[in-house]
Amino acid sequence: MENVDHILVVDDDREIRQMVADYLKKNGLRVSMAGDGREMHAVLETTAIDLIVLDVMMPGEDGLVLSRNLRASKHRSIPILMLTARDDETDRIIGLEMGADDYVVKPFSSRELLARIRAVMRRTREDDEDGNVAIGDLRIDGAAHRVFAAMDGSPAPVAIGPTEYRLLHFFMTHPERVYTRSQLLDHVWGGSVYVEERTVDVHIRRLRKTLEPHQLEHMVQTVRGAGYRFSASA
């Protein structure tokens, strides 16, 4: 069972989380469930989780708050797939801003949810297999899935989420080239997965915010009218 992905389903609706859990188990995944943030954290403290399916609309701490807190915690590298009942672009963008890696709008089909989970996990696994790369004061340890920044002559770990990691790794392995939003979607998210182009802008902002404490946000550059470029030069 060690090689089977373990999914944590967090939803205050018991019927929905049980339905999702049953379908994922039927398709070969391990599943744990939680009805709120407290139960979610209890599972994370005792169980190795590969991906979190997180509902937005929950009493108390909602999914947006929980996602933001996860990205600031030791569990920041766990991918988050957010469930939202509101098919509104602003709500989806906010979810991505708060740390989600992908989202599915309710009502959703179980097949769509499974496909999204597998797509996120596949992208994460592909990144884990990549080698090391270093540009300027940034270095990626591909085997350990970690990023380091040179600070006062010694490497400091960079707290980074899984999608920002994938974006940064692509940029660092293709420096000084300009990529459009559409090209970044194809290379980083995969051409077979439907993701809106504005998603790229959200994750670019998150990546810059991640690099800002290390004074390296200037490396992610906007090329007006063309797209984005990664460069060690200011």
DOGU-950879 format. One record per residue: residue in three letters; residue number from 1; x, y, z of N, C-alpha, C in turn. Coordinates in pm, whole numbers, plus 50000, padded with zeros to 5 digits. Atoms other than C-alpha are relative to their C-alpha. Example, Ala and Ser with C-alpha at 12.3 -4.5 7.8 and 13.67 -1.06 7.14 Angstrom:
BEGIN
code / pos / n_xx / n_yy / n_zz / ca_xx / ca_yy / ca_zz / c_xx / c_yy / c_zz
ALA / 1 / 50089 / 49881 / 50000 / 51230 / 49550 / 50780 / 50090 / 50120 / 50000 .
SER / 2 / 49918 / 49881 / 49994 / 51367 / 49894 / 50714 / 49923 / 50109 / 50073 .
//
This chain:
BEGIN
code / pos / n_xx / n_yy / n_zz / ca_xx / ca_yy / ca_zz / c_xx / c_yy / c_zz
MET / 1 / 50081 / 49878 / 50000 / 50000 / 50000 / 50000 / 50085 / 50128 / 50000 .
GLU / 2 / 49917 / 49882 / 49989 / 50302 / 50232 / 50030 / 49998 / 50083 / 49873 .
ASN / 3 / 49993 / 49929 / 50126 / 50290 / 50320 / 49658 / 49865 / 50053 / 49953 .
VAL / 4 / 50134 / 49952 / 50036 / 49917 / 50405 / 49655 / 49982 / 50141 / 50055 .
ASP / 5 / 50022 / 49863 / 49956 / 49834 / 50775 / 49668 / 49893 / 50006 / 50108 .
HIS / 6 / 50091 / 49986 / 49887 / 49662 / 50879 / 49990 / 49936 / 50139 / 49993 .
ILE / 7 / 50074 / 49875 / 50017 / 49394 / 51147 / 49947 / 49922 / 50032 / 50127 .
LEU / 8 / 50078 / 49954 / 49886 / 49242 / 51351 / 50230 / 49884 / 50084 / 49948 .
VAL / 9 / 50120 / 49929 / 50044 / 48882 / 51462 / 50160 / 49946 / 50080 / 50118 .
VAL / 10 / 50047 / 49911 / 49893 / 48776 / 51764 / 50370 / 49873 / 50070 / 49954 .
ASP / 11 / 50129 / 49941 / 50037 / 48407 / 51855 / 50346 / 49906 / 49982 / 50118 .
ASP / 12 / 50090 / 50010 / 49886 / 48148 / 51933 / 50613 / 49873 / 49922 / 49967 .
ASP / 13 / 50115 / 50079 / 50042 / 47880 / 51753 / 50408 / 50040 / 49852 / 50001 .
ARG / 14 / 49962 / 50140 / 49982 / 47903 / 51392 / 50523 / 49972 / 49916 / 49877 .
GLU / 15 / 50037 / 50081 / 50117 / 47722 / 51251 / 50219 / 50098 / 50023 / 49885 .
ILE / 16 / 49908 / 49970 / 50111 / 47950 / 51431 / 49972 / 50137 / 49939 / 50025 .
ARG / 17 / 49865 / 50054 / 49978 / 48275 / 51333 / 50141 / 50000 / 49848 / 49997 .
GLN / 18 / 50007 / 50146 / 50006 / 48159 / 50972 / 50174 / 49988 / 49954 / 49855 .
MET / 19 / 50014 / 50034 / 50141 / 48055 / 50965 / 49806 / 50135 / 50011 / 49929 .
VAL / 20 / 49868 / 49979 / 50061 / 48392 / 51107 / 49700 / 50097 / 49891 / 50046 .
ALA / 21 / 49908 / 50100 / 49946 / 48581 / 50870 / 49930 / 49973 / 49863 / 49938 .
ASP / 22 / 50035 / 50131 / 50055 / 48393 / 50563 / 49802 / 50047 / 49988 / 49855 .
TYR / 23 / 49961 / 50005 / 50141 / 48461 / 50653 / 49438 / 50152 / 49993 / 49986 .
LEU / 24 / 49854 / 50002 / 50008 / 48831 / 50721 / 49496 / 50056 / 49865 / 50043 .
LYS / 25 / 49957 / 50133 / 49957 / 48871 / 50395 / 49687 / 49974 / 49896 / 49892 .
LYS / 26 / 50036 / 50094 / 50108 / 48694 / 50210 / 49407 / 50101 / 50006 / 49888 .
ASN / 27 / 49902 / 49982 / 50107 / 48957 / 50349 / 49171 / 50144 / 49989 / 50050 .
GLY / 28 / 49866 / 50038 / 49958 / 49253 / 50231 / 49376 / 50075 / 50095 / 50088 .
LEU / 29 / 49932 / 49903 / 49915 / 49331 / 50528 / 49600 / 49969 / 49973 / 50147 .
ARG / 30 / 50027 / 50001 / 49856 / 49365 / 50538 / 49977 / 49935 / 50133 / 50037 .
VAL / 31 / 50074 / 49879 / 49967 / 49133 / 50790 / 50141 / 49983 / 50014 / 50151 .
SER / 32 / 50038 / 49961 / 49865 / 49101 / 50964 / 50477 / 49900 / 50114 / 49987 .
MET / 33 / 50103 / 49897 / 50007 / 48816 / 51202 / 50561 / 50005 / 50090 / 50123 .
ALA / 34 / 50010 / 49904 / 49891 / 48767 / 51514 / 50772 / 49881 / 50090 / 49973 .
GLY / 35 / 50118 / 49916 / 50014 / 48460 / 51728 / 50838 / 50026 / 50147 / 50022 .
ASP / 36 / 49966 / 49859 / 49977 / 48639 / 52050 / 50934 / 50151 / 50014 / 50013 .
GLY / 37 / 49856 / 49975 / 49990 / 48979 / 52212 / 50985 / 50067 / 49926 / 50113 .
ARG / 38 / 49940 / 50070 / 49885 / 49037 / 52056 / 51326 / 50026 / 49854 / 49966 .
GLU / 39 / 49982 / 50140 / 50038 / 48983 / 51705 / 51193 / 50107 / 49986 / 49891 .
MET / 40 / 49899 / 50003 / 50106 / 49196 / 51785 / 50887 / 50141 / 50002 / 50059 .
HIS / 41 / 49867 / 49990 / 49939 / 49494 / 51890 / 51101 / 50034 / 49875 / 50080 .
ALA / 42 / 49976 / 50123 / 49924 / 49453 / 51582 / 51320 / 50048 / 49888 / 49908 .
VAL / 43 / 49957 / 50101 / 50097 / 49483 / 51359 / 51012 / 50142 / 50029 / 49951 .
LEU / 44 / 49869 / 49963 / 50053 / 49784 / 51552 / 50879 / 50112 / 49974 / 50099 .
GLU / 45 / 49898 / 50022 / 49898 / 49968 / 51511 / 51208 / 50036 / 49852 / 50016 .
THR / 46 / 49977 / 50143 / 49977 / 49941 / 51132 / 51199 / 50012 / 49918 / 49871 .
THR / 47 / 50007 / 50076 / 50125 / 49916 / 51037 / 50830 / 50072 / 50075 / 49889 .
ALA / 48 / 49936 / 49941 / 50117 / 50125 / 51097 / 50519 / 49897 / 50014 / 49888 .
ILE / 49 / 50102 / 49971 / 50100 / 49888 / 51264 / 50271 / 50066 / 50051 / 49872 .
ASP / 50 / 49943 / 49960 / 50129 / 49962 / 51306 / 49899 / 49924 / 50113 / 49934 .
LEU / 51 / 50080 / 49892 / 50058 / 49678 / 51543 / 49806 / 49878 / 50023 / 50088 .
ILE / 52 / 50117 / 49965 / 49921 / 49396 / 51728 / 49983 / 49889 / 50051 / 49908 .
VAL / 53 / 50120 / 49950 / 50066 / 49047 / 51767 / 49833 / 49927 / 50084 / 50105 .
LEU / 54 / 50044 / 49907 / 49895 / 48920 / 52074 / 50020 / 49879 / 50082 / 49954 .
ASP / 55 / 50119 / 49923 / 50031 / 48570 / 52221 / 50016 / 50017 / 50145 / 50045 .
VAL / 56 / 49989 / 49858 / 49964 / 48546 / 52601 / 50017 / 49900 / 50037 / 50108 .
MET / 57 / 50106 / 49953 / 49912 / 48212 / 52651 / 50191 / 49983 / 49906 / 50118 .
MET / 58 / 50014 / 50076 / 49876 / 48247 / 52515 / 50545 / 49983 / 50095 / 50116 .
PRO / 59 / 50016 / 49913 / 49882 / 48142 / 52657 / 50882 / 50133 / 50014 / 50074 .
GLY / 60 / 49874 / 49976 / 49930 / 48413 / 52803 / 51101 / 50106 / 50044 / 49902 .
GLU / 61 / 49894 / 49971 / 50097 / 48741 / 52812 / 50909 / 49961 / 49939 / 49866 .
ASP / 62 / 50039 / 50055 / 50129 / 48640 / 52780 / 50545 / 50123 / 49953 / 49924 .
GLY / 63 / 49892 / 50057 / 50078 / 48846 / 52622 / 50271 / 50107 / 50101 / 49961 .
LEU / 64 / 49903 / 49897 / 50037 / 49011 / 52951 / 50172 / 50098 / 50025 / 50114 .
VAL / 65 / 49914 / 49978 / 49883 / 49142 / 53011 / 50524 / 50090 / 49881 / 50024 .
LEU / 66 / 49921 / 50121 / 49977 / 49254 / 52650 / 50561 / 50110 / 49986 / 49896 .
SER / 67 / 49900 / 50008 / 50106 / 49433 / 52660 / 50225 / 50114 / 50098 / 50025 .
ARG / 68 / 49897 / 49899 / 49972 / 49616 / 52981 / 50313 / 50088 / 49957 / 50117 .
ASN / 69 / 49923 / 50044 / 49883 / 49720 / 52840 / 50651 / 50088 / 49881 / 49967 .
LEU / 70 / 49918 / 50114 / 50040 / 49840 / 52515 / 50494 / 50125 / 50045 / 49926 .
ARG / 71 / 49885 / 49953 / 50078 / 50066 / 52707 / 50258 / 50103 / 50070 / 50087 .
ALA / 72 / 49905 / 49938 / 49907 / 50225 / 52877 / 50559 / 50049 / 49902 / 50106 .
SER / 73 / 49967 / 50100 / 49899 / 50274 / 52550 / 50749 / 50102 / 49899 / 49945 .
LYS / 74 / 49907 / 50106 / 50043 / 50502 / 52245 / 50733 / 49938 / 49909 / 49895 .
HIS / 75 / 50069 / 50080 / 50099 / 50240 / 52088 / 50506 / 49985 / 50074 / 49867 .
ARG / 76 / 50016 / 49912 / 50116 / 50288 / 52354 / 50236 / 50019 / 49928 / 49866 .
SER / 77 / 49971 / 50066 / 50126 / 50409 / 52105 / 49975 / 49890 / 49903 / 49954 .
ILE / 78 / 50109 / 50090 / 50039 / 50086 / 51899 / 49973 / 49909 / 50070 / 49900 .
PRO / 79 / 50090 / 49937 / 50097 / 49882 / 51974 / 49658 / 49858 / 50009 / 50055 .
ILE / 80 / 50138 / 49977 / 49955 / 49533 / 52114 / 49720 / 49910 / 50014 / 49878 .
LEU / 81 / 50103 / 49987 / 50103 / 49235 / 52060 / 49491 / 49874 / 50049 / 50070 .
MET / 82 / 50108 / 49934 / 49928 / 48955 / 52292 / 49595 / 49865 / 49974 / 49933 .
LEU / 83 / 50138 / 50015 / 50047 / 48581 / 52224 / 49564 / 49924 / 50128 / 50029 .
THR / 84 / 50077 / 49879 / 49980 / 48367 / 52531 / 49510 / 49862 / 49985 / 49939 .
ALA / 85 / 50137 / 50008 / 50049 / 47991 / 52558 / 49470 / 49964 / 50120 / 49915 .
ARG / 86 / 50029 / 49877 / 50073 / 48016 / 52897 / 49303 / 50083 / 50006 / 49872 .
ASP / 87 / 49932 / 49998 / 50130 / 48098 / 52899 / 48932 / 50025 / 50145 / 49960 .
ASP / 88 / 49968 / 49860 / 50024 / 48238 / 53250 / 48944 / 50151 / 50015 / 49991 .
GLU / 89 / 49856 / 49988 / 50023 / 48579 / 53347 / 48809 / 50072 / 50062 / 50119 .
THR / 90 / 49936 / 49932 / 49887 / 48654 / 53578 / 49102 / 50024 / 49904 / 50115 .
ASP / 91 / 49985 / 50097 / 49892 / 48592 / 53301 / 49354 / 50110 / 49900 / 49970 .
ARG / 92 / 49896 / 50096 / 50037 / 48815 / 53063 / 49161 / 50139 / 50063 / 50012 .
ILE / 93 / 49871 / 49931 / 49991 / 49094 / 53321 / 49139 / 50041 / 50016 / 50146 .
ILE / 94 / 49969 / 49987 / 49858 / 49069 / 53385 / 49514 / 50049 / 49867 / 50056 .
GLY / 95 / 49955 / 50131 / 49955 / 49098 / 53012 / 49575 / 50143 / 49971 / 49961 .
LEU / 96 / 49861 / 50019 / 50044 / 49416 / 52997 / 49369 / 50095 / 50091 / 50076 .
GLU / 97 / 49917 / 49906 / 49923 / 49551 / 53305 / 49546 / 50027 / 49948 / 50140 .
MET / 98 / 49986 / 50051 / 49864 / 49495 / 53132 / 49880 / 50081 / 49870 / 50006 .
GLY / 99 / 49910 / 50114 / 49996 / 49707 / 52836 / 49775 / 49955 / 49875 / 49928 .
ALA / 100 / 50047 / 50120 / 50071 / 49493 / 52591 / 49576 / 50081 / 49979 / 49873 .
ASP / 101 / 49929 / 50033 / 50123 / 49663 / 52410 / 49288 / 49904 / 49977 / 49884 .
ASP / 102 / 50102 / 50020 / 50101 / 49342 / 52333 / 49101 / 49865 / 50008 / 50070 .
TYR / 103 / 50133 / 49991 / 49941 / 48966 / 52351 / 49154 / 49901 / 49924 / 49914 .
VAL / 104 / 50112 / 50064 / 50070 / 48648 / 52166 / 49060 / 49873 / 50067 / 50052 .
VAL / 105 / 50122 / 49929 / 49963 / 48310 / 52341 / 49056 / 49887 / 49900 / 50024 .
LYS / 106 / 50119 / 50080 / 49971 / 48009 / 52176 / 49223 / 49881 / 50050 / 49919 .
PRO / 107 / 49990 / 50146 / 49990 / 47812 / 51992 / 49107 / 50102 / 49947 / 49900 .
PHE / 108 / 49896 / 50055 / 50085 / 48093 / 51784 / 48962 / 49976 / 49850 / 49982 .
SER / 109 / 50007 / 50144 / 50019 / 48119 / 51435 / 48820 / 50119 / 49936 / 50071 .
SER / 110 / 49891 / 50070 / 49931 / 48326 / 51183 / 49012 / 50115 / 49973 / 49904 .
ARG / 111 / 49895 / 50026 / 50099 / 48514 / 51104 / 48691 / 50087 / 50123 / 49979 .
GLU / 112 / 49923 / 49877 / 50017 / 48615 / 51468 / 48649 / 50093 / 50022 / 50120 .
LEU / 113 / 49919 / 49981 / 49880 / 48735 / 51489 / 49008 / 50120 / 49906 / 50000 .
LEU / 114 / 49891 / 50097 / 50004 / 48941 / 51172 / 48970 / 50105 / 50040 / 49896 .
ALA / 115 / 49907 / 49958 / 50105 / 49093 / 51302 / 48645 / 50085 / 50118 / 50047 .
ARG / 116 / 49924 / 49885 / 49950 / 49192 / 51630 / 48812 / 50101 / 49957 / 50106 .
ILE / 117 / 49908 / 50049 / 49898 / 49345 / 51448 / 49109 / 50120 / 49933 / 49935 .
ARG / 118 / 49891 / 50071 / 50065 / 49548 / 51224 / 48882 / 50091 / 50095 / 49923 .
ALA / 119 / 49919 / 49903 / 50073 / 49662 / 51521 / 48672 / 50093 / 50075 / 50094 .
VAL / 120 / 49916 / 49929 / 49903 / 49788 / 51710 / 48978 / 50109 / 49909 / 50053 .
MET / 121 / 49901 / 50093 / 49948 / 49961 / 51402 / 49116 / 50106 / 49968 / 49894 .
ARG / 122 / 49905 / 50030 / 50108 / 50121 / 51328 / 48778 / 50100 / 50115 / 49985 .
ARG / 123 / 49910 / 49886 / 50012 / 50261 / 51680 / 48755 / 50098 / 50004 / 50117 .
THR / 124 / 49913 / 50001 / 49882 / 50396 / 51654 / 49109 / 50107 / 49894 / 49988 .
ARG / 125 / 49904 / 50110 / 50014 / 50563 / 51320 / 49037 / 50106 / 50032 / 49896 .
GLU / 126 / 49904 / 49965 / 50104 / 50724 / 51450 / 48719 / 50103 / 50098 / 50052 .
ASP / 127 / 49906 / 49905 / 49942 / 50879 / 51736 / 48913 / 50097 / 49932 / 50094 .
ASP / 128 / 49913 / 50070 / 49906 / 51016 / 51501 / 49177 / 50114 / 49928 / 49929 .
GLU / 129 / 49899 / 50075 / 50073 / 51206 / 51313 / 48907 / 50103 / 50090 / 49933 .
ASP / 130 / 49908 / 49910 / 50066 / 51378 / 51623 / 48769 / 50128 / 50017 / 50081 .
GLY / 131 / 49871 / 49983 / 49933 / 51743 / 51693 / 48847 / 50017 / 50137 / 50061 .
ASN / 132 / 49968 / 49874 / 49936 / 51915 / 51984 / 49011 / 50021 / 50109 / 49895 .
VAL / 133 / 49976 / 49886 / 50087 / 51931 / 52330 / 48857 / 50029 / 50121 / 50088 .
ALA / 134 / 49964 / 49881 / 49923 / 52088 / 52655 / 48977 / 50018 / 50118 / 49905 .
ILE / 135 / 49982 / 49875 / 50075 / 52067 / 53012 / 48845 / 50013 / 50112 / 50101 .
GLY / 136 / 49979 / 49890 / 49908 / 52206 / 53311 / 49026 / 50002 / 49952 / 50144 .
ASP / 137 / 50005 / 50035 / 49859 / 52119 / 53288 / 49394 / 49894 / 49895 / 50032 .
LEU / 138 / 50103 / 50101 / 49980 / 51853 / 53020 / 49344 / 50051 / 49862 / 49958 .
ARG / 139 / 49962 / 50137 / 50032 / 51904 / 52644 / 49349 / 49884 / 49907 / 50030 .
ILE / 140 / 50103 / 50101 / 49979 / 51659 / 52356 / 49309 / 50066 / 49864 / 50017 .
ASP / 141 / 49960 / 50139 / 49978 / 51727 / 52013 / 49456 / 49882 / 49916 / 49955 .
GLY / 142 / 50113 / 50072 / 50057 / 51504 / 51803 / 49231 / 49964 / 49874 / 50075 .
ALA / 143 / 50026 / 50126 / 49930 / 51543 / 51478 / 49423 / 49925 / 50025 / 50131 .
ALA / 144 / 50062 / 49968 / 49872 / 51442 / 51644 / 49751 / 49877 / 50090 / 49983 .
HIS / 145 / 50115 / 49914 / 50026 / 51182 / 51870 / 49584 / 50007 / 50125 / 50088 .
ARG / 146 / 49980 / 49883 / 49915 / 51330 / 52172 / 49764 / 50071 / 50110 / 49923 .
VAL / 147 / 49939 / 49882 / 50062 / 51440 / 52524 / 49669 / 50081 / 50073 / 50106 .
PHE / 148 / 49912 / 49928 / 49908 / 51725 / 52717 / 49826 / 50042 / 50133 / 49938 .
ALA / 149 / 49952 / 49869 / 50043 / 51829 / 53082 / 49806 / 50126 / 50034 / 50078 .
ALA / 150 / 49876 / 49961 / 49933 / 52176 / 53215 / 49884 / 49973 / 50122 / 50087 .
MET / 151 / 50020 / 49891 / 49904 / 52154 / 53431 / 50196 / 50125 / 50014 / 50084 .
ASP / 152 / 49878 / 49974 / 49922 / 52472 / 53584 / 50341 / 50101 / 49885 / 49986 .
GLY / 153 / 49900 / 50102 / 50027 / 52682 / 53315 / 50179 / 49959 / 49858 / 50032 .
SER / 154 / 50045 / 50135 / 49968 / 52477 / 53017 / 50300 / 49860 / 49978 / 49943 .
PRO / 155 / 50131 / 50024 / 50060 / 52171 / 52846 / 50143 / 49888 / 50003 / 50103 .
ALA / 156 / 50118 / 49994 / 49914 / 51833 / 52925 / 50298 / 49884 / 49935 / 49927 .
PRO / 157 / 50113 / 50065 / 50067 / 51528 / 52706 / 50223 / 49892 / 50102 / 49965 .
VAL / 158 / 50109 / 49916 / 50047 / 51251 / 52873 / 50026 / 49869 / 49925 / 50020 .
ALA / 159 / 50131 / 50062 / 49978 / 50896 / 52794 / 50144 / 49915 / 50019 / 49875 .
ILE / 160 / 50065 / 49989 / 50130 / 50717 / 52713 / 49820 / 49894 / 49891 / 49983 .
GLY / 161 / 50106 / 50095 / 50026 / 50392 / 52545 / 49716 / 50029 / 49918 / 49875 .
PRO / 162 / 49970 / 50092 / 50111 / 50377 / 52263 / 49459 / 49986 / 50061 / 49861 .
THR / 163 / 50015 / 49941 / 50132 / 50246 / 52466 / 49165 / 50108 / 50104 / 49974 .
GLU / 164 / 49893 / 49902 / 50015 / 50494 / 52747 / 49226 / 50134 / 49930 / 49977 .
TYR / 165 / 49878 / 50078 / 50022 / 50766 / 52482 / 49243 / 50009 / 49959 / 49853 .
ARG / 166 / 49999 / 50043 / 50140 / 50667 / 52346 / 48902 / 50029 / 50118 / 49907 .
LEU / 167 / 49980 / 49881 / 50082 / 50653 / 52696 / 48755 / 50145 / 50048 / 50008 .
LEU / 168 / 49862 / 49956 / 49983 / 50990 / 52791 / 48901 / 50097 / 49904 / 49932 .
HIS / 169 / 49911 / 50098 / 50062 / 51152 / 52467 / 48784 / 49999 / 50016 / 49848 .
PHE / 170 / 50005 / 49979 / 50145 / 51029 / 52525 / 48429 / 50077 / 50125 / 49961 .
PHE / 171 / 49929 / 49875 / 50030 / 51153 / 52884 / 48432 / 50151 / 49981 / 50010 .
MET / 172 / 49856 / 50012 / 49978 / 51495 / 52786 / 48569 / 50065 / 49905 / 49901 .
THR / 173 / 49944 / 50088 / 50103 / 51540 / 52512 / 48310 / 49982 / 50059 / 49860 .
HIS / 174 / 50017 / 49930 / 50128 / 51438 / 52756 / 48033 / 50018 / 50151 / 50023 .
PRO / 175 / 49981 / 49858 / 49965 / 51591 / 53091 / 48139 / 50013 / 50089 / 49876 .
GLU / 176 / 49979 / 49893 / 50099 / 51598 / 53414 / 47938 / 49908 / 49991 / 49878 .
ARG / 177 / 50096 / 50010 / 50109 / 51316 / 53302 / 47709 / 49865 / 50053 / 50045 .
VAL / 178 / 50133 / 49947 / 49969 / 50977 / 53470 / 47692 / 49895 / 49895 / 49965 .
TYR / 179 / 50108 / 50096 / 50020 / 50673 / 53244 / 47731 / 49866 / 50069 / 50019 .
THR / 180 / 50135 / 49948 / 49986 / 50312 / 53339 / 47673 / 49926 / 49920 / 50108 .
ARG / 181 / 50081 / 50073 / 49903 / 50043 / 53236 / 47922 / 49961 / 49863 / 49945 .
SER / 182 / 50041 / 50126 / 50061 / 49925 / 52971 / 47680 / 50114 / 49899 / 49999 .
GLN / 183 / 49885 / 50090 / 50002 / 50274 / 52824 / 47646 / 50032 / 49949 / 50140 .
LEU / 184 / 49975 / 50043 / 49863 / 50320 / 52816 / 48023 / 49896 / 49898 / 50045 .
LEU / 185 / 50103 / 50098 / 49967 / 49988 / 52637 / 48062 / 50033 / 49864 / 49941 .
ASP / 186 / 49967 / 50126 / 50065 / 50098 / 52373 / 47812 / 50118 / 49931 / 50069 .
HIS / 187 / 49878 / 50058 / 49946 / 50441 / 52322 / 47968 / 49989 / 49964 / 50148 .
VAL / 188 / 50003 / 50018 / 49854 / 50360 / 52350 / 48340 / 49877 / 49923 / 50045 .
TRP / 189 / 50124 / 50067 / 49960 / 49996 / 52236 / 48366 / 49969 / 49880 / 49911 .
GLY / 190 / 50029 / 50109 / 50093 / 49980 / 52011 / 48060 / 49887 / 50036 / 49906 .
GLY / 191 / 50098 / 49961 / 50100 / 49787 / 52058 / 47738 / 49869 / 49926 / 50010 .
SER / 192 / 50123 / 50079 / 49992 / 49530 / 51792 / 47825 / 49909 / 50043 / 50114 .
VAL / 193 / 50079 / 49955 / 49885 / 49404 / 51976 / 48136 / 49948 / 50141 / 49972 .
TYR / 194 / 50057 / 49869 / 50025 / 49164 / 52269 / 48101 / 50024 / 50091 / 50120 .
VAL / 195 / 49974 / 49900 / 49898 / 49293 / 52565 / 48300 / 49995 / 50136 / 49930 .
GLU / 196 / 50010 / 49867 / 50059 / 49214 / 52932 / 48233 / 50134 / 50072 / 50002 .
GLU / 197 / 49872 / 49930 / 50010 / 49499 / 53161 / 48126 / 50025 / 50092 / 50119 .
ARG / 198 / 49980 / 49913 / 49884 / 49437 / 53393 / 48422 / 50063 / 49925 / 50117 .
THR / 199 / 49936 / 50081 / 49896 / 49550 / 53105 / 48642 / 50151 / 50024 / 50001 .
VAL / 200 / 49856 / 49974 / 50009 / 49904 / 53171 / 48517 / 50036 / 50127 / 50076 .
ASP / 201 / 49972 / 49873 / 49932 / 49891 / 53532 / 48641 / 49996 / 49984 / 50152 .
VAL / 202 / 50013 / 50022 / 49855 / 49776 / 53417 / 48985 / 50126 / 49932 / 50054 .
HIS / 203 / 49884 / 50074 / 49950 / 50063 / 53170 / 49022 / 50130 / 50077 / 49980 .
ILE / 204 / 49884 / 49911 / 50014 / 50315 / 53422 / 48888 / 50008 / 50092 / 50122 .
ARG / 205 / 50001 / 49912 / 49881 / 50208 / 53657 / 49169 / 50042 / 49921 / 50123 .
ARG / 206 / 49964 / 50082 / 49884 / 50236 / 53374 / 49421 / 50149 / 49966 / 49999 .
LEU / 207 / 49857 / 50030 / 50009 / 50582 / 53282 / 49292 / 50084 / 50121 / 50039 .
ARG / 208 / 49926 / 49878 / 49962 / 50703 / 53641 / 49321 / 49991 / 50025 / 50151 .
LYS / 209 / 50015 / 49983 / 49856 / 50561 / 53662 / 49673 / 50086 / 49901 / 50076 .
THR / 210 / 49915 / 50102 / 49938 / 50747 / 53340 / 49757 / 50146 / 50043 / 50000 .
LEU / 211 / 49860 / 49960 / 50015 / 51076 / 53484 / 49633 / 50032 / 50134 / 50067 .
GLU / 212 / 49981 / 49866 / 49946 / 51023 / 53830 / 49785 / 50080 / 50003 / 50130 .
PRO / 213 / 49920 / 49995 / 49877 / 51161 / 53749 / 50136 / 50150 / 49981 / 49975 .
HIS / 214 / 49859 / 50022 / 50034 / 51486 / 53648 / 49963 / 50051 / 50103 / 49900 .
GLN / 215 / 49967 / 49891 / 50091 / 51488 / 53962 / 49745 / 50035 / 49950 / 49861 .
LEU / 216 / 49975 / 50059 / 50132 / 51472 / 53753 / 49429 / 49877 / 50006 / 49909 .
GLU / 217 / 50123 / 49995 / 50080 / 51125 / 53839 / 49300 / 50023 / 50063 / 49863 .
HIS / 218 / 49970 / 49936 / 50128 / 51286 / 54047 / 49021 / 50036 / 49900 / 49891 .
MET / 219 / 49960 / 50100 / 50099 / 51394 / 53722 / 48852 / 49882 / 49955 / 49914 .
VAL / 220 / 50121 / 50033 / 50077 / 51034 / 53660 / 48738 / 49951 / 50129 / 49936 .
GLN / 221 / 50021 / 49872 / 50067 / 50988 / 53931 / 48480 / 49881 / 49996 / 49906 .
THR / 222 / 50111 / 49984 / 50095 / 50684 / 54053 / 48289 / 50051 / 50069 / 49875 .
VAL / 223 / 49965 / 49940 / 50128 / 50744 / 54124 / 47922 / 49869 / 50052 / 49938 .
ARG / 224 / 50128 / 49940 / 50038 / 50468 / 54365 / 47826 / 49957 / 49958 / 49860 .
GLY / 225 / 50055 / 50039 / 50127 / 50246 / 54235 / 47549 / 50047 / 49865 / 49949 .
ALA / 226 / 49945 / 50128 / 50048 / 50434 / 53904 / 47529 / 49980 / 49887 / 50100 .
GLY / 227 / 50014 / 50106 / 49903 / 50434 / 53706 / 47854 / 50096 / 50016 / 50116 .
TYR / 228 / 49912 / 49998 / 49885 / 50687 / 53618 / 48122 / 50136 / 49938 / 49966 .
ARG / 229 / 49864 / 50049 / 50020 / 51061 / 53555 / 48138 / 50067 / 49985 / 50136 .
PHE / 230 / 49921 / 50018 / 49878 / 51297 / 53424 / 48407 / 50145 / 50037 / 49969 .
SER / 231 / 49864 / 49951 / 50026 / 51632 / 53599 / 48431 / 50068 / 50033 / 50132 .
ALA / 232 / 49924 / 49965 / 49880 / 51906 / 53637 / 48693 / 50033 / 50148 / 50004 .
SER / 233 / 49969 / 49857 / 50005 / 51962 / 53995 / 48576 / 49878 / 50082 / 50034 .
ALA / 234 / 50112 / 49914 / 49961 / 51749 / 54278 / 48708 / 49939 / 50063 / 49875 .
//
